[in-house]
């Protein structure tokens, strides 16, 4: 009976991976169905709703209120605001630095803003931050905690990166996913990672011209890389220090009970090599070839 119960739990945890594979297919299908050019904001609105929010809502309705309660949709403490700003700066500097490392210029990695409208901000900044965080951090990551925290953070970040269907951008999206997953995991609030994601999107959209002007001051890519690295390391040191203090409080309050499951690299590869994860990887690879 115990073995049967464990098998049922295992299937329920891989169910979210099968859902992710279905979301990948749905997103690709919508990209073919929607005509190219024009109405980019409307298309973004449709894709975000159809490929992320609707499947997540259906999955939660099937699994009941218990799944919704596990998504950690709760307000974060006001004392964490500086913590979230550090995450935002780290995500921004890290994404630019990785863009430089993998062949993109620092200035070209940030698109010009050209006075984005309120509709543009809604469809390209607010909605992606909300839908992607609810799906990948609120649902996928929390379901994967069965395999342990390492697997939950790493695999949900990898799936998040693959969802953007860009081989060159994969390291950048994976890094952003890791930071957002860590933010949500430590604060135990998906709204915290939503805030960081939104701040990053707004920075890129509204501050692109100023960022490009800063990069135009010097043609020395090495200097830019050094500045980004120093700022990133400072942010990471402060972030990890706050993480340590936060987990010390959790430990004292017994507020973060450990989850049983496959811990470490073993659990990660166990989940990564599952048929559901393999389906996601195959769909991602096929999308790059199409």
C-alpha atoms as an extended CHARMM CRD file, in Angstrom:
* protein
*
       290  EXT
         1         1  UNK       CA              0.0000000000        0.0000000000        0.0000000000  PROA      1               0.0000000000
         2         2  UNK       CA              2.8520000000        2.3970000000        0.8800000000  PROA      2               0.0000000000
         3         3  UNK       CA              4.5860000000        1.6170000000       -2.3980000000  PROA      3               0.0000000000
         4         4  UNK       CA              1.3750000000        2.2870000000       -4.3180000000  PROA      4               0.0000000000
         5         5  UNK       CA              1.0080000000        5.6300000000       -2.5270000000  PROA      5               0.0000000000
         6         6  UNK       CA              4.5660000000        6.6280000000       -3.4400000000  PROA      6               0.0000000000
         7         7  UNK       CA              3.9540000000        5.6870000000       -7.0710000000  PROA      7               0.0000000000
         8         8  UNK       CA              0.8220000000        7.8440000000       -7.1480000000  PROA      8               0.0000000000
         9         9  UNK       CA              2.7440000000       10.8010000000       -5.6930000000  PROA      9               0.0000000000
        10        10  UNK       CA              5.5150000000       10.3150000000       -8.2480000000  PROA      10              0.0000000000
        11        11  UNK       CA              2.9870000000       10.4200000000      -11.0860000000  PROA      11              0.0000000000
        12        12  UNK       CA              1.3900000000       13.5630000000       -9.6840000000  PROA      12              0.0000000000
        13        13  UNK       CA              4.7580000000       15.2960000000       -9.5800000000  PROA      13              0.0000000000
        14        14  UNK       CA              5.6710000000       14.3160000000      -13.1570000000  PROA      14              0.0000000000
        15        15  UNK       CA              2.2140000000       15.4700000000      -14.2510000000  PROA      15              0.0000000000
        16        16  UNK       CA              3.3760000000       19.0740000000      -14.1040000000  PROA      16              0.0000000000
        17        17  UNK       CA              6.2610000000       18.1600000000      -16.4310000000  PROA      17              0.0000000000
        18        18  UNK       CA              3.8400000000       16.6720000000      -18.9550000000  PROA      18              0.0000000000
        19        19  UNK       CA              1.8020000000       19.8490000000      -18.6540000000  PROA      19              0.0000000000
        20        20  UNK       CA              4.9570000000       21.8750000000      -19.3590000000  PROA      20              0.0000000000
        21        21  UNK       CA              5.5770000000       19.8100000000      -22.5080000000  PROA      21              0.0000000000
        22        22  UNK       CA              1.9940000000       20.5230000000      -23.5750000000  PROA      22              0.0000000000
        23        23  UNK       CA              2.5530000000       24.2310000000      -22.9080000000  PROA      23              0.0000000000
        24        24  UNK       CA              5.6680000000       24.1300000000      -25.1130000000  PROA      24              0.0000000000
        25        25  UNK       CA              3.6390000000       22.5980000000      -27.9460000000  PROA      25              0.0000000000
        26        26  UNK       CA              0.8110000000       25.0880000000      -27.4450000000  PROA      26              0.0000000000
        27        27  UNK       CA              3.2000000000       28.0410000000      -27.5310000000  PROA      27              0.0000000000
        28        28  UNK       CA              4.8210000000       26.7820000000      -30.7430000000  PROA      28              0.0000000000
        29        29  UNK       CA              1.4170000000       26.1510000000      -32.3020000000  PROA      29              0.0000000000
        30        30  UNK       CA              0.2260000000       29.6610000000      -31.4770000000  PROA      30              0.0000000000
        31        31  UNK       CA              3.3730000000       31.1400000000      -33.0190000000  PROA      31              0.0000000000
        32        32  UNK       CA              2.4120000000       29.4600000000      -36.3130000000  PROA      32              0.0000000000
        33        33  UNK       CA             -1.2930000000       30.2380000000      -36.1180000000  PROA      33              0.0000000000
        34        34  UNK       CA             -0.8430000000       33.9460000000      -35.3710000000  PROA      34              0.0000000000
        35        35  UNK       CA              0.1970000000       35.8360000000      -38.5340000000  PROA      35              0.0000000000
        36        36  UNK       CA              3.6340000000       37.4350000000      -38.4520000000  PROA      36              0.0000000000
        37        37  UNK       CA              4.0530000000       41.1870000000      -38.1170000000  PROA      37              0.0000000000
        38        38  UNK       CA              1.9180000000       43.7960000000      -36.4290000000  PROA      38              0.0000000000
        39        39  UNK       CA             -0.2560000000       43.5740000000      -33.3500000000  PROA      39              0.0000000000
        40        40  UNK       CA              2.7030000000       42.2160000000      -31.3920000000  PROA      40              0.0000000000
        41        41  UNK       CA              1.1860000000       43.3110000000      -28.0970000000  PROA      41              0.0000000000
        42        42  UNK       CA             -2.1100000000       41.5660000000      -28.8100000000  PROA      42              0.0000000000
        43        43  UNK       CA             -0.2100000000       38.4150000000      -29.7870000000  PROA      43              0.0000000000
        44        44  UNK       CA              1.8080000000       38.5900000000      -26.5890000000  PROA      44              0.0000000000
        45        45  UNK       CA             -1.4090000000       38.8900000000      -24.6260000000  PROA      45              0.0000000000
        46        46  UNK       CA             -2.9120000000       35.8560000000      -26.3800000000  PROA      46              0.0000000000
        47        47  UNK       CA              0.2020000000       33.6900000000      -26.0250000000  PROA      47              0.0000000000
        48        48  UNK       CA              0.6630000000       34.4660000000      -22.3400000000  PROA      48              0.0000000000
        49        49  UNK       CA             -2.9640000000       33.7600000000      -21.5100000000  PROA      49              0.0000000000
        50        50  UNK       CA             -3.4220000000       30.7340000000      -23.7560000000  PROA      50              0.0000000000
        51        51  UNK       CA             -0.1060000000       28.9780000000      -23.1940000000  PROA      51              0.0000000000
        52        52  UNK       CA              0.5380000000       29.7010000000      -19.5080000000  PROA      52              0.0000000000
        53        53  UNK       CA             -2.3650000000       31.0590000000      -17.4800000000  PROA      53              0.0000000000
        54        54  UNK       CA             -5.1700000000       28.8960000000      -18.8870000000  PROA      54              0.0000000000
        55        55  UNK       CA             -3.2430000000       25.5680000000      -18.6190000000  PROA      55              0.0000000000
        56        56  UNK       CA             -2.1470000000       26.4970000000      -15.0900000000  PROA      56              0.0000000000
        57        57  UNK       CA             -5.7320000000       27.2810000000      -14.1010000000  PROA      57              0.0000000000
        58        58  UNK       CA             -6.9800000000       23.9860000000      -15.5650000000  PROA      58              0.0000000000
        59        59  UNK       CA             -4.2290000000       22.0170000000      -13.8310000000  PROA      59              0.0000000000
        60        60  UNK       CA             -5.0350000000       23.6220000000      -10.4990000000  PROA      60              0.0000000000
        61        61  UNK       CA             -8.7750000000       23.0410000000      -10.9040000000  PROA      61              0.0000000000
        62        62  UNK       CA             -8.1430000000       19.3440000000      -11.5790000000  PROA      62              0.0000000000
        63        63  UNK       CA             -5.8120000000       18.9430000000       -8.6150000000  PROA      63              0.0000000000
        64        64  UNK       CA             -8.0070000000       20.9390000000       -6.2370000000  PROA      64              0.0000000000
        65        65  UNK       CA             -7.3460000000       23.6360000000       -3.6670000000  PROA      65              0.0000000000
        66        66  UNK       CA             -4.3300000000       21.8350000000       -2.2190000000  PROA      66              0.0000000000
        67        67  UNK       CA             -2.2740000000       22.6550000000       -5.3170000000  PROA      67              0.0000000000
        68        68  UNK       CA             -3.2750000000       26.3150000000       -5.2060000000  PROA      68              0.0000000000
        69        69  UNK       CA             -2.2620000000       26.5860000000       -1.5570000000  PROA      69              0.0000000000
        70        70  UNK       CA              1.1860000000       25.2090000000       -2.3760000000  PROA      70              0.0000000000
        71        71  UNK       CA              1.9110000000       27.9430000000       -4.9260000000  PROA      71              0.0000000000
        72        72  UNK       CA              2.9260000000       30.4210000000       -2.1970000000  PROA      72              0.0000000000
        73        73  UNK       CA              0.7870000000       33.2480000000       -3.5730000000  PROA      73              0.0000000000
        74        74  UNK       CA              1.2380000000       35.4720000000       -0.5630000000  PROA      74              0.0000000000
        75        75  UNK       CA              2.5550000000       38.9400000000        0.1820000000  PROA      75              0.0000000000
        76        76  UNK       CA              6.2050000000       39.2650000000        1.1060000000  PROA      76              0.0000000000
        77        77  UNK       CA              7.4160000000       41.2560000000        4.1060000000  PROA      77              0.0000000000
        78        78  UNK       CA              8.1350000000       44.9790000000        3.4490000000  PROA      78              0.0000000000
        79        79  UNK       CA             11.5430000000       44.3360000000        5.0300000000  PROA      79              0.0000000000
        80        80  UNK       CA             12.3930000000       42.2810000000        1.9170000000  PROA      80              0.0000000000
        81        81  UNK       CA             12.1330000000       45.2400000000       -0.4790000000  PROA      81              0.0000000000
        82        82  UNK       CA             15.8900000000       45.9190000000       -0.4600000000  PROA      82              0.0000000000
        83        83  UNK       CA             16.4390000000       42.1620000000       -0.8460000000  PROA      83              0.0000000000
        84        84  UNK       CA             14.2580000000       42.1700000000       -3.9810000000  PROA      84              0.0000000000
        85        85  UNK       CA             16.0740000000       45.2040000000       -5.3920000000  PROA      85              0.0000000000
        86        86  UNK       CA             19.3580000000       43.3130000000       -4.9990000000  PROA      86              0.0000000000
        87        87  UNK       CA             17.8620000000       40.4020000000       -6.9280000000  PROA      87              0.0000000000
        88        88  UNK       CA             16.7230000000       42.7880000000       -9.6820000000  PROA      88              0.0000000000
        89        89  UNK       CA             20.1870000000       44.3210000000      -10.0680000000  PROA      89              0.0000000000
        90        90  UNK       CA             21.7760000000       40.8430000000      -10.0150000000  PROA      90              0.0000000000
        91        91  UNK       CA             19.4140000000       39.5620000000      -12.7220000000  PROA      91              0.0000000000
        92        92  UNK       CA             20.0490000000       42.6490000000      -14.8580000000  PROA      92              0.0000000000
        93        93  UNK       CA             23.8530000000       42.6040000000      -14.5360000000  PROA      93              0.0000000000
        94        94  UNK       CA             24.0620000000       38.8320000000      -14.9350000000  PROA      94              0.0000000000
        95        95  UNK       CA             21.9060000000       38.8040000000      -18.0700000000  PROA      95              0.0000000000
        96        96  UNK       CA             23.9930000000       41.5380000000      -19.6990000000  PROA      96              0.0000000000
        97        97  UNK       CA             27.2420000000       39.8450000000      -18.7140000000  PROA      97              0.0000000000
        98        98  UNK       CA             26.1280000000       36.5060000000      -20.1590000000  PROA      98              0.0000000000
        99        99  UNK       CA             25.0030000000       38.2830000000      -23.3260000000  PROA      99              0.0000000000
       100       100  UNK       CA             28.5540000000       39.5660000000      -23.7030000000  PROA      100             0.0000000000
       101       101  UNK       CA             30.0920000000       36.1500000000      -23.0260000000  PROA      101             0.0000000000
       102       102  UNK       CA             27.8650000000       34.3810000000      -25.5550000000  PROA      102             0.0000000000
       103       103  UNK       CA             28.4160000000       36.7650000000      -28.4090000000  PROA      103             0.0000000000
       104       104  UNK       CA             25.9410000000       39.6060000000      -28.0290000000  PROA      104             0.0000000000
       105       105  UNK       CA             27.0560000000       43.1920000000      -27.5450000000  PROA      105             0.0000000000
       106       106  UNK       CA             25.9700000000       44.7930000000      -24.3170000000  PROA      106             0.0000000000
       107       107  UNK       CA             24.0510000000       47.5270000000      -26.0840000000  PROA      107             0.0000000000
       108       108  UNK       CA             22.2440000000       45.2430000000      -28.5540000000  PROA      108             0.0000000000
       109       109  UNK       CA             21.0110000000       43.0250000000      -25.7310000000  PROA      109             0.0000000000
       110       110  UNK       CA             18.7550000000       45.8870000000      -24.6200000000  PROA      110             0.0000000000
       111       111  UNK       CA             16.1350000000       47.0070000000      -27.1390000000  PROA      111             0.0000000000
       112       112  UNK       CA             15.3480000000       50.7300000000      -27.5150000000  PROA      112             0.0000000000
       113       113  UNK       CA             12.2840000000       51.7920000000      -25.5970000000  PROA      113             0.0000000000
       114       114  UNK       CA             10.7870000000       54.4040000000      -28.0410000000  PROA      114             0.0000000000
       115       115  UNK       CA              8.2300000000       55.5490000000      -25.4520000000  PROA      115             0.0000000000
       116       116  UNK       CA              6.3280000000       52.2810000000      -24.9290000000  PROA      116             0.0000000000
       117       117  UNK       CA              2.5740000000       52.6770000000      -24.4740000000  PROA      117             0.0000000000
       118       118  UNK       CA              0.6440000000       51.4760000000      -21.4640000000  PROA      118             0.0000000000
       119       119  UNK       CA             -0.5430000000       48.5120000000      -23.5790000000  PROA      119             0.0000000000
       120       120  UNK       CA              3.0620000000       47.6470000000      -24.3710000000  PROA      120             0.0000000000
       121       121  UNK       CA              4.0060000000       47.7680000000      -20.7030000000  PROA      121             0.0000000000
       122       122  UNK       CA              1.0420000000       45.5560000000      -19.8410000000  PROA      122             0.0000000000
       123       123  UNK       CA              1.6670000000       42.9430000000      -22.5480000000  PROA      123             0.0000000000
       124       124  UNK       CA              5.4840000000       42.9090000000      -22.5740000000  PROA      124             0.0000000000
       125       125  UNK       CA              6.3200000000       43.5840000000      -18.9180000000  PROA      125             0.0000000000
       126       126  UNK       CA              3.4350000000       43.0490000000      -16.4930000000  PROA      126             0.0000000000
       127       127  UNK       CA              1.7170000000       40.0230000000      -18.0260000000  PROA      127             0.0000000000
       128       128  UNK       CA              4.9070000000       37.9860000000      -18.7100000000  PROA      128             0.0000000000
       129       129  UNK       CA              6.1320000000       38.6230000000      -15.1750000000  PROA      129             0.0000000000
       130       130  UNK       CA              2.8280000000       37.4570000000      -13.7260000000  PROA      130             0.0000000000
       131       131  UNK       CA              2.1210000000       34.4800000000      -15.9820000000  PROA      131             0.0000000000
       132       132  UNK       CA              5.6760000000       33.0790000000      -16.1360000000  PROA      132             0.0000000000
       133       133  UNK       CA              6.1860000000       33.3370000000      -12.3880000000  PROA      133             0.0000000000
       134       134  UNK       CA              2.8360000000       31.7480000000      -11.5410000000  PROA      134             0.0000000000
       135       135  UNK       CA              3.5240000000       28.8850000000      -13.9280000000  PROA      135             0.0000000000
       136       136  UNK       CA              7.2570000000       28.1750000000      -13.5450000000  PROA      136             0.0000000000
       137       137  UNK       CA              7.8690000000       29.2840000000       -9.9480000000  PROA      137             0.0000000000
       138       138  UNK       CA              4.4080000000       29.0080000000       -8.4300000000  PROA      138             0.0000000000
       139       139  UNK       CA              3.4220000000       25.6870000000       -9.9590000000  PROA      139             0.0000000000
       140       140  UNK       CA              6.3250000000       23.8430000000      -11.6110000000  PROA      140             0.0000000000
       141       141  UNK       CA              8.9210000000       24.5860000000       -8.9350000000  PROA      141             0.0000000000
       142       142  UNK       CA              6.6640000000       23.8260000000       -5.9930000000  PROA      142             0.0000000000
       143       143  UNK       CA              5.5290000000       20.5320000000       -7.5760000000  PROA      143             0.0000000000
       144       144  UNK       CA              9.1590000000       19.5320000000       -8.2060000000  PROA      144             0.0000000000
       145       145  UNK       CA             10.0740000000       20.0400000000       -4.5380000000  PROA      145             0.0000000000
       146       146  UNK       CA              9.2500000000       16.3330000000       -4.2230000000  PROA      146             0.0000000000
       147       147  UNK       CA             12.6920000000       15.7690000000       -5.7570000000  PROA      147             0.0000000000
       148       148  UNK       CA             14.3730000000       18.1950000000       -3.3460000000  PROA      148             0.0000000000
       149       149  UNK       CA             15.1030000000       21.9530000000       -3.3770000000  PROA      149             0.0000000000
       150       150  UNK       CA             18.0870000000       21.6680000000       -5.7540000000  PROA      150             0.0000000000
       151       151  UNK       CA             16.0650000000       19.8840000000       -8.4220000000  PROA      151             0.0000000000
       152       152  UNK       CA             13.0570000000       22.1600000000       -7.9350000000  PROA      152             0.0000000000
       153       153  UNK       CA             15.1510000000       25.2890000000       -8.5180000000  PROA      153             0.0000000000
       154       154  UNK       CA             17.4350000000       23.9330000000      -11.2570000000  PROA      154             0.0000000000
       155       155  UNK       CA             14.9010000000       22.0290000000      -13.3690000000  PROA      155             0.0000000000
       156       156  UNK       CA             12.1930000000       24.7110000000      -13.2040000000  PROA      156             0.0000000000
       157       157  UNK       CA             14.8400000000       27.2470000000      -14.3030000000  PROA      157             0.0000000000
       158       158  UNK       CA             15.8960000000       25.0290000000      -17.2140000000  PROA      158             0.0000000000
       159       159  UNK       CA             12.2870000000       24.6100000000      -18.3460000000  PROA      159             0.0000000000
       160       160  UNK       CA             11.7810000000       28.3770000000      -18.0370000000  PROA      160             0.0000000000
       161       161  UNK       CA             14.8450000000       28.9700000000      -20.2180000000  PROA      161             0.0000000000
       162       162  UNK       CA             13.7210000000       26.4480000000      -22.8610000000  PROA      162             0.0000000000
       163       163  UNK       CA             10.2440000000       28.0130000000      -22.9850000000  PROA      163             0.0000000000
       164       164  UNK       CA             11.7900000000       31.0550000000      -24.7070000000  PROA      164             0.0000000000
       165       165  UNK       CA             13.0230000000       28.8190000000      -27.5870000000  PROA      165             0.0000000000
       166       166  UNK       CA             16.3700000000       30.5390000000      -28.0960000000  PROA      166             0.0000000000
       167       167  UNK       CA             19.6200000000       28.5790000000      -28.1000000000  PROA      167             0.0000000000
       168       168  UNK       CA             21.7950000000       31.6950000000      -27.8600000000  PROA      168             0.0000000000
       169       169  UNK       CA             19.6080000000       33.1280000000      -25.1030000000  PROA      169             0.0000000000
       170       170  UNK       CA             19.4080000000       29.8520000000      -23.1690000000  PROA      170             0.0000000000
       171       171  UNK       CA             22.2540000000       30.6750000000      -20.6950000000  PROA      171             0.0000000000
       172       172  UNK       CA             20.7700000000       34.1320000000      -20.0470000000  PROA      172             0.0000000000
       173       173  UNK       CA             17.2540000000       32.8190000000      -19.4270000000  PROA      173             0.0000000000
       174       174  UNK       CA             18.6060000000       29.9690000000      -17.3040000000  PROA      174             0.0000000000
       175       175  UNK       CA             20.5070000000       32.4040000000      -15.0880000000  PROA      175             0.0000000000
       176       176  UNK       CA             17.4420000000       34.6490000000      -14.7720000000  PROA      176             0.0000000000
       177       177  UNK       CA             15.3450000000       31.5870000000      -13.9460000000  PROA      177             0.0000000000
       178       178  UNK       CA             17.7850000000       30.5110000000      -11.2440000000  PROA      178             0.0000000000
       179       179  UNK       CA             17.7310000000       33.9180000000       -9.5890000000  PROA      179             0.0000000000
       180       180  UNK       CA             13.9400000000       34.2010000000       -9.7530000000  PROA      180             0.0000000000
       181       181  UNK       CA             13.5320000000       30.6540000000       -8.4270000000  PROA      181             0.0000000000
       182       182  UNK       CA             15.9270000000       31.3760000000       -5.5680000000  PROA      182             0.0000000000
       183       183  UNK       CA             14.0080000000       34.5690000000       -4.7760000000  PROA      183             0.0000000000
       184       184  UNK       CA             10.6740000000       32.7330000000       -4.6750000000  PROA      184             0.0000000000
       185       185  UNK       CA             12.1250000000       29.8210000000       -2.7010000000  PROA      185             0.0000000000
       186       186  UNK       CA             13.7990000000       31.9050000000       -0.0260000000  PROA      186             0.0000000000
       187       187  UNK       CA             10.9390000000       34.3660000000        0.4670000000  PROA      187             0.0000000000
       188       188  UNK       CA              8.3330000000       31.5800000000        0.0650000000  PROA      188             0.0000000000
       189       189  UNK       CA              6.3850000000       34.0870000000       -2.0180000000  PROA      189             0.0000000000
       190       190  UNK       CA              5.7930000000       33.9090000000       -5.7640000000  PROA      190             0.0000000000
       191       191  UNK       CA              4.7310000000       37.5490000000       -5.5690000000  PROA      191             0.0000000000
       192       192  UNK       CA              8.3310000000       38.3570000000       -4.6200000000  PROA      192             0.0000000000
       193       193  UNK       CA              9.7100000000       36.7630000000       -7.7920000000  PROA      193             0.0000000000
       194       194  UNK       CA              6.8860000000       38.4450000000       -9.7700000000  PROA      194             0.0000000000
       195       195  UNK       CA              8.0800000000       41.7930000000       -8.4050000000  PROA      195             0.0000000000
       196       196  UNK       CA             11.7090000000       41.1410000000       -9.3820000000  PROA      196             0.0000000000
       197       197  UNK       CA             10.6560000000       39.9080000000      -12.8310000000  PROA      197             0.0000000000
       198       198  UNK       CA              8.4710000000       42.9740000000      -13.3580000000  PROA      198             0.0000000000
       199       199  UNK       CA             11.1870000000       45.3930000000      -12.2040000000  PROA      199             0.0000000000
       200       200  UNK       CA             13.6430000000       43.7610000000      -14.6080000000  PROA      200             0.0000000000
       201       201  UNK       CA             11.1860000000       43.9620000000      -17.5250000000  PROA      201             0.0000000000
       202       202  UNK       CA             10.4130000000       47.6100000000      -16.7740000000  PROA      202             0.0000000000
       203       203  UNK       CA             14.1100000000       48.4520000000      -16.5150000000  PROA      203             0.0000000000
       204       204  UNK       CA             14.7720000000       46.9430000000      -19.9420000000  PROA      204             0.0000000000
       205       205  UNK       CA             11.7220000000       48.5660000000      -21.5470000000  PROA      205             0.0000000000
       206       206  UNK       CA             11.7900000000       52.0310000000      -20.0180000000  PROA      206             0.0000000000
       207       207  UNK       CA             15.5140000000       52.4660000000      -19.4290000000  PROA      207             0.0000000000
       208       208  UNK       CA             16.9140000000       51.0060000000      -22.6450000000  PROA      208             0.0000000000
       209       209  UNK       CA             17.9920000000       54.3500000000      -24.1150000000  PROA      209             0.0000000000
       210       210  UNK       CA             19.8300000000       55.3680000000      -20.9440000000  PROA      210             0.0000000000
       211       211  UNK       CA             21.4960000000       51.9680000000      -20.7040000000  PROA      211             0.0000000000
       212       212  UNK       CA             22.6800000000       52.1580000000      -24.3080000000  PROA      212             0.0000000000
       213       213  UNK       CA             24.0070000000       55.6750000000      -23.6830000000  PROA      213             0.0000000000
       214       214  UNK       CA             25.9960000000       54.3520000000      -20.7230000000  PROA      214             0.0000000000
       215       215  UNK       CA             27.5080000000       51.5740000000      -22.8390000000  PROA      215             0.0000000000
       216       216  UNK       CA             28.3150000000       54.0780000000      -25.5900000000  PROA      216             0.0000000000
       217       217  UNK       CA             30.6670000000       55.9530000000      -23.2530000000  PROA      217             0.0000000000
       218       218  UNK       CA             33.3600000000       53.3520000000      -23.9090000000  PROA      218             0.0000000000
       219       219  UNK       CA             34.0730000000       50.8050000000      -26.6350000000  PROA      219             0.0000000000
       220       220  UNK       CA             36.0770000000       48.7050000000      -24.1820000000  PROA      220             0.0000000000
       221       221  UNK       CA             33.9510000000       45.5750000000      -23.7340000000  PROA      221             0.0000000000
       222       222  UNK       CA             36.3670000000       44.2980000000      -21.1040000000  PROA      222             0.0000000000
       223       223  UNK       CA             35.7450000000       47.3380000000      -18.9060000000  PROA      223             0.0000000000
       224       224  UNK       CA             31.9780000000       46.8800000000      -19.2170000000  PROA      224             0.0000000000
       225       225  UNK       CA             32.3270000000       43.1950000000      -18.3290000000  PROA      225             0.0000000000
       226       226  UNK       CA             34.4550000000       44.0170000000      -15.2740000000  PROA      226             0.0000000000
       227       227  UNK       CA             31.9330000000       46.6090000000      -14.0350000000  PROA      227             0.0000000000
       228       228  UNK       CA             29.0430000000       44.1730000000      -14.4830000000  PROA      228             0.0000000000
       229       229  UNK       CA             30.9720000000       41.3760000000      -12.7590000000  PROA      229             0.0000000000
       230       230  UNK       CA             31.8740000000       43.5210000000       -9.7410000000  PROA      230             0.0000000000
       231       231  UNK       CA             28.2860000000       44.7490000000       -9.2900000000  PROA      231             0.0000000000
       232       232  UNK       CA             26.9440000000       41.2130000000       -9.7500000000  PROA      232             0.0000000000
       233       233  UNK       CA             29.3420000000       39.7420000000       -7.1710000000  PROA      233             0.0000000000
       234       234  UNK       CA             28.4780000000       42.4470000000       -4.6290000000  PROA      234             0.0000000000
       235       235  UNK       CA             24.7720000000       41.7580000000       -5.1000000000  PROA      235             0.0000000000
       236       236  UNK       CA             25.2670000000       37.9890000000       -4.8290000000  PROA      236             0.0000000000
       237       237  UNK       CA             27.2900000000       38.3430000000       -1.6150000000  PROA      237             0.0000000000
       238       238  UNK       CA             24.5570000000       40.4860000000       -0.0550000000  PROA      238             0.0000000000
       239       239  UNK       CA             21.8330000000       38.1510000000       -1.3670000000  PROA      239             0.0000000000
       240       240  UNK       CA             23.4460000000       34.9980000000        0.0010000000  PROA      240             0.0000000000
       241       241  UNK       CA             24.0660000000       36.7210000000        3.3250000000  PROA      241             0.0000000000
       242       242  UNK       CA             20.3780000000       37.5720000000        3.5530000000  PROA      242             0.0000000000
       243       243  UNK       CA             19.4780000000       34.0220000000        2.4730000000  PROA      243             0.0000000000
       244       244  UNK       CA             21.5530000000       32.6450000000        5.3440000000  PROA      244             0.0000000000
       245       245  UNK       CA             19.8400000000       34.9290000000        7.8500000000  PROA      245             0.0000000000
       246       246  UNK       CA             16.4200000000       34.0600000000        6.4510000000  PROA      246             0.0000000000
       247       247  UNK       CA             17.0080000000       30.3200000000        6.6960000000  PROA      247             0.0000000000
       248       248  UNK       CA             18.3060000000       30.7480000000       10.2340000000  PROA      248             0.0000000000
       249       249  UNK       CA             14.9540000000       32.3240000000       11.1320000000  PROA      249             0.0000000000
       250       250  UNK       CA             13.0990000000       29.5170000000        9.3450000000  PROA      250             0.0000000000
       251       251  UNK       CA             15.1100000000       26.9930000000       11.3100000000  PROA      251             0.0000000000
       252       252  UNK       CA             14.3460000000       28.6430000000       14.6400000000  PROA      252             0.0000000000
       253       253  UNK       CA             10.6380000000       28.8830000000       13.8380000000  PROA      253             0.0000000000
       254       254  UNK       CA             10.5410000000       25.4660000000       12.2050000000  PROA      254             0.0000000000
       255       255  UNK       CA              8.7120000000       27.2500000000        9.4050000000  PROA      255             0.0000000000
       256       256  UNK       CA             10.4310000000       25.4780000000        6.5490000000  PROA      256             0.0000000000
       257       257  UNK       CA             10.0940000000       21.7820000000        7.0810000000  PROA      257             0.0000000000
       258       258  UNK       CA             12.3470000000       19.6670000000        4.8620000000  PROA      258             0.0000000000
       259       259  UNK       CA             10.6220000000       17.7430000000        2.1000000000  PROA      259             0.0000000000
       260       260  UNK       CA             11.3990000000       14.1020000000        1.6430000000  PROA      260             0.0000000000
       261       261  UNK       CA             12.5980000000       13.1490000000       -1.8000000000  PROA      261             0.0000000000
       262       262  UNK       CA             15.6630000000       12.5900000000       -3.9420000000  PROA      262             0.0000000000
       263       263  UNK       CA             18.1390000000       15.2750000000       -2.9170000000  PROA      263             0.0000000000
       264       264  UNK       CA             21.0350000000       16.7930000000       -4.8740000000  PROA      264             0.0000000000
       265       265  UNK       CA             22.3010000000       15.8520000000       -8.3290000000  PROA      265             0.0000000000
       266       266  UNK       CA             20.7650000000       12.3740000000       -8.1360000000  PROA      266             0.0000000000
       267       267  UNK       CA             17.2650000000       13.7930000000       -7.8430000000  PROA      267             0.0000000000
       268       268  UNK       CA             17.9570000000       16.3230000000      -10.5860000000  PROA      268             0.0000000000
       269       269  UNK       CA             19.0340000000       13.7090000000      -13.1210000000  PROA      269             0.0000000000
       270       270  UNK       CA             16.2000000000       11.4280000000      -12.0450000000  PROA      270             0.0000000000
       271       271  UNK       CA             13.7150000000       14.1700000000      -12.9120000000  PROA      271             0.0000000000
       272       272  UNK       CA             15.6350000000       15.3570000000      -15.9860000000  PROA      272             0.0000000000
       273       273  UNK       CA             15.7330000000       11.8700000000      -17.5060000000  PROA      273             0.0000000000
       274       274  UNK       CA             12.0470000000       11.2150000000      -16.9210000000  PROA      274             0.0000000000
       275       275  UNK       CA              9.8920000000       10.8010000000      -20.0640000000  PROA      275             0.0000000000
       276       276  UNK       CA              8.0980000000       14.0830000000      -19.3420000000  PROA      276             0.0000000000
       277       277  UNK       CA             11.3420000000       16.0930000000      -19.1420000000  PROA      277             0.0000000000
       278       278  UNK       CA             12.6800000000       14.3180000000      -22.2170000000  PROA      278             0.0000000000
       279       279  UNK       CA              9.5400000000       15.3970000000      -24.0830000000  PROA      279             0.0000000000
       280       280  UNK       CA             10.2080000000       19.0360000000      -23.1430000000  PROA      280             0.0000000000
       281       281  UNK       CA             13.8090000000       18.7830000000      -24.3720000000  PROA      281             0.0000000000
       282       282  UNK       CA             12.7620000000       17.1400000000      -27.6400000000  PROA      282             0.0000000000
       283       283  UNK       CA             10.1210000000       19.8030000000      -28.2880000000  PROA      283             0.0000000000
       284       284  UNK       CA             12.6570000000       22.5520000000      -27.5460000000  PROA      284             0.0000000000
       285       285  UNK       CA             15.2100000000       21.0180000000      -29.9380000000  PROA      285             0.0000000000
       286       286  UNK       CA             12.5740000000       20.5270000000      -32.6460000000  PROA      286             0.0000000000
       287       287  UNK       CA             11.4360000000       24.1480000000      -32.2990000000  PROA      287             0.0000000000
       288       288  UNK       CA             15.0050000000       25.3390000000      -32.9090000000  PROA      288             0.0000000000
       289       289  UNK       CA             15.2220000000       23.2800000000      -36.0940000000  PROA      289             0.0000000000
       290       290  UNK       CA             11.8810000000       24.4310000000      -37.5230000000  PROA      290             0.0000000000
